[in-house]
Amino acid sequence: MITPEGLKEPGYRMNKPTTCKEYGASLFLIEENKDVIDRLKEYFPVRWKEIFALSVFRLLYQSPLKHMELHWEDSYLSEVFTGASLSKNSLHQVLEDVGQDRQGIAEFLRSFVCGHENLLIDLTHIFSLSDNIVLTEQGYNSEWDLTPQINLLFIFSFDQKIPLFYRVLPGNVRDVNTLKATILESGIRDVIIIGDKGFYSEDNRRLLSKEGLQYILPLKRNSSLIDYKILKKGTKKDFDGYFRFKKRFIWYYRCGKKDLPVWVFMDDCLRTEEERDYLGRIETHPEDGYTKEGFHQKEHTFGTIALITSLKLPAEKIFGYFKSRAEIEQMFDTFKNTLLADKSYMRSDKSLEGWMFINYLSLTYYYKIYQRLIEKDLLSRYSPPDVLLYLSKYRRVKVSTHWIDLEIPKQTRQLIETLGLHIT
């Protein structure tokens, strides 16, 4: 049409949709992680756009590298962070560039350190069959899988409930020197090492003490350091006291040396469960050595947790630190099963380091959503994946030269209102 302002296309062409993209989840993650974006710009000025986009798509879609470009083209991120390249051919170099800068990664992580109660856990492993990764070694894991693996060490904030720092280690390395080196690299003070029953040995304990490291280590129930005389009496009269922990009452007493105490905790609910389990195995698995005599020999130990620690704290605090291990195990479950990061197909140590950094960022986004749901008392209604799924249904379409919102589903609108989000 000819107008006083010049030539204009007919209306039916002006309003013809040209591009439709996912908007809600992408913009939410941008708004929630502006601090991350700012720090990425500071420490990775060349690759920050690709790093953020990759970490978002790992959380949203658990996407492998080969599908990243497809998600990029469908996401509103590509409109916000123009100039980034997520093609299959360029991503390998992105991971190499990021992974070779471990100093930059460490400085980035240190810039987010917060909280005053920090726990170090070495729990998880990543399987890899790559012959070019030096870190892959056969090591111990709970699945008894002999596939070469890489170990991941995490420092977790007890009071903030978020992961603070990580380090990639060879699959066969799990010693005190590694723990100390990780703490030093993180720059975090007052880290408490929470071990598992397989970690305790007198040599390890002495090394921890020699290096000035704080620790809480569980003992196996047949340990000679545990005095069961009080439990064998069958009464709680001689216990030192009790406290409430998550709707359960925990009784405790202290034994061992004065300068090296052993705390013994009794959970009656756990005791009942273990007694029922053992008696059931007498009937179903007698060939494995479960007998009535064996039950009577062990019944005073059912429901007990024995901890040896360097901390001079009340029993309730020590028990709370140790039980937080379950929360951190949940974090690793998220890392492996929600992000599907339990296997690596990287071809070099540098690209592996870069890939782990991407997954670590995704994990922190996940925990921010988790904390928001806790604050709003919505964890019984929504999970972090639910939030992202509903928000991803909020899409935008480009009409001629501008963007308009498509109809937002009712459940998505309700979620936006309930969480008090500002993404419309």
C-alpha positions, 0 to 999 in steps of 0.5 A: 500500500502507498501511504504518506509515510511510504510503502507498507506491506498489506496487513495480512503480511504484517501480522504473519507469524514468522518465529515461535520460541519458548519464553517462560522458563528461559526468562525465569532462569535469566531473572533468577541468575543475573548474579551468575551471568554477571560473574560469568561475564567477569571470569569468562568474557569470551564464552559466557553466553555459551556457558549460560545457555548450555547450563540452562539447556542441561537443566531444562532438557538434560540435553547432550551436546548434539541437541544444544543447537536445536534447543538454542534455536527454539529458545528465547535465549537466542534473542537475548544473547545474540552472537553466541554459537551453539553449533555442534562443531563449535561446542567442543572448542567451547568446553576445551576453552572453559575446561583449561581455565581451572583457575577461572572456574575456581575464582568464579566458585569462590566468588559465591561462597556464603554461609558459615557451616560448610560440609565436605562430602566425597560421594559421587562418581562419573563413569567414562570409557574415554581412553583420552581422559587421564583422570579415568581409573577403576575405583570403588563405587556402591554398584560394584561397577568396574567401569573406569570412573572419575570422582567428584568432591563437593563442598555443601553449605549446611545453612544455605542448603546449596553446593558451593564448590566442586573438584574433579578427581581421578577415579581411584583417589580418595585420601586425606591429602585430596580433601585438604587440597580441595579445601585450600583451593576453595578458600572456605574456612571451617569446613567439616568433613563428613565421611562414610563408614568405609572412610574411617581408619585410625590412620585416616583419623590421625591424618585428619587431626594432623592436618587440622581438619574437622571431621565427623566419621561414622563407625561400623557397628562392630568397631571396638571403639563403641561401648555397648554396655549401656545398650545391653542393659535394656534401659535408657536410664543411663543415657546422657539425654535425648533430643527431637530430630524431625519428629523422632526422639533420639537418645544418646550417650558418650563413650570412648576417650575424653579427648576423642569421644564416640557419640552413640545415638539410638533411634527407636523407629530405625531400631524397629525397622531393622528388627523387622528387616532382620526377622524377615530375612530369617524366613526368606534368606536363611542361606545367607546366615540370618538366624534367631541366634544371630538376631539375639547377638545383634539386637542391642545394636539395631537402630544405633549410629556411632560417630567419632568426631573432632568437634566440641559441640552438643550431641544434637548438633553433631547428629544434625551435621551427620544426618545432613549427609542424606540431603547432600546424597539427594543433591547427587541423586539430582545430579545423576538422575535429574541432570543425567550427568552420571556418565561422560562422553567427553574426549579430553580432561579439559572438555570434561572439566568444562562439562562438569562446570556446566552441570554444576551451574545447572545444579545451582539453578535447580537448588535456587528453585528448590529453595524458592519452593520451600520459602513459599511452602509449595514443595508438596505441590511442585518440584523444580522440574514441575516449575520449569515444565509449566513455565516452558509452556509460556511461548512467544511468537514474532509477528513481522518486527515485534514479539507477542505472547501466545495464550498462557495455559491456566496452570502456568498462569497459576504457578506464575501468580503463586510464586510471585514471578515477574516474567510476563 
